Amino acid sequence: MKKIDIALTDELIIDARESDRKRKNLNFHQKSEDRIHRMIHATNPSTYVQSHKHENPDKTETFLILKGRVVVVEFSDDGEIIDHIILDSATGNYGSEIPPKTWHTLITLEENSLIYEVKDGPWNQKDDKFFASWAPEEGQMECEDYNNSILSKLNIL
């Protein structure tokens, strides 16, 4: 049995805080070839996830909040916000499912947030995600401003 408990998550949270990317994941699946991938992400507000979609091969992605607050945002093909949900167990917003071919991102709102993700496999770096040209690439100076502009449009700031 794999247990998701405070001992496991506390270590992951520390690793995420110390990471340059301010996030860290722990995989429960055994191999990248597995049909279903399961993982926990420890994330912090200063992390950035470039808007992307999973297409060809099409993959569904499900996010469940374990701790903290994270907003999941869905976009049109030209980068306009279509929908969003603030994942927060205190408000009863426990999760979201992103269908294949859907542009999306996650923005962490609270330090030491934990997200459980389930996604179709297998994982191949070449075709796992397609990044949006209208969103800054990870590592660019514009990333923080981009996230803040989304939060402002959603009246979350």
Residue pairs with C-beta under 8 A, 6 or more apart in sequence:
2 28
4 40
4 66
4 116
8 26
8 40
9 40
9 42
9 66
9 67
9 114
12 24
12 26
12 40
12 42
12 114
13 42
13 112
13 114
15 24
15 42
16 22
16 23
16 24
16 42
16 43
16 44
16 112
17 44
17 112
21 47
21 48
21 138
22 43
22 44
22 45
22 46
22 47
23 41
23 42
23 43
23 44
23 47
23 108
24 41
24 42
25 39
25 40
25 41
25 42
25 117
26 39
26 40
26 42
27 37
27 38
27 39
28 38
28 39
28 40
29 36
29 37
29 38
29 39
29 121
32 121
32 122
32 123
32 124
33 121
33 122
33 123
34 121
34 122
35 120
35 121
35 122
36 118
36 119
36 120
36 121
37 117
37 118
37 119
37 120
37 121
37 123
38 116
38 117
38 118
39 116
39 117
40 66
40 114
40 115
40 116
40 117
41 114
41 115
41 117
42 112
42 113
42 114
43 68
43 70
43 106
43 108
43 113
43 114
43 115
44 108
44 111
44 112
44 113
45 107
45 108
45 109
45 110
45 111
46 144
47 108
48 136
48 138
48 143
48 144
48 146
48 147
49 105
49 106
49 107
49 138
50 105
50 131
50 132
50 135
50 136
50 137
50 138
50 143
51 73
51 75
51 79
51 103
51 104
51 105
51 131
51 132
51 134
51 135
52 103
52 104
52 105
52 129
52 130
52 131
52 132
53 100
53 101
53 102
53 103
53 104
53 129
53 130
53 132
54 60
54 61
54 98
54 100
54 101
54 119
54 120
54 128
54 129
54 130
55 100
55 101
55 130
56 127
57 120
57 127
58 100
58 101
58 120
59 100
59 119
59 120
59 128
60 97
60 98
60 99
60 100
60 119
60 120
61 97
61 98
61 104
61 117
61 118
61 119
61 120
62 95
62 96
62 97
62 98
62 117
62 118
62 119
63 70
63 72
63 87
63 95
63 96
63 97
63 98
63 106
63 115
63 116
63 117
64 87
64 94
64 95
64 115
64 116
64 117
64 118
65 87
65 88
65 89
65 93
65 94
65 95
65 113
65 114
65 115
65 116
66 89
66 114
66 115
66 116
67 89
67 112
67 113
67 114
68 88
68 108
68 109
68 110
68 111
68 112
68 113
68 114
69 86
69 87
69 88
69 108
69 109
69 110
69 113
70 86
70 87
70 106
70 107
70 108
70 109
70 110
70 113
70 115
71 84
71 85
71 86
71 87
71 106
71 107
71 109
71 151
71 154
71 156
72 84
72 85
72 87
72 96
72 98
72 104
72 105
72 106
73 81
73 83
73 84
73 104
73 105
73 106
73 107
73 150
73 154
74 81
74 82
74 83
74 84
74 98
74 102
74 103
74 104
75 81
75 82
75 103
75 104
75 105
75 132
76 82
76 103
77 103
78 134
79 103
79 132
79 134
79 135
81 150
81 153
81 154
84 154
85 93
85 96
86 93
86 109
86 156
87 93
87 94
87 95
87 96
87 115
98 104
103 132
105 135
105 150
106 115
107 147
107 150
107 151
109 156
131 137
135 146
136 142
136 143
136 146
148 157
151 157
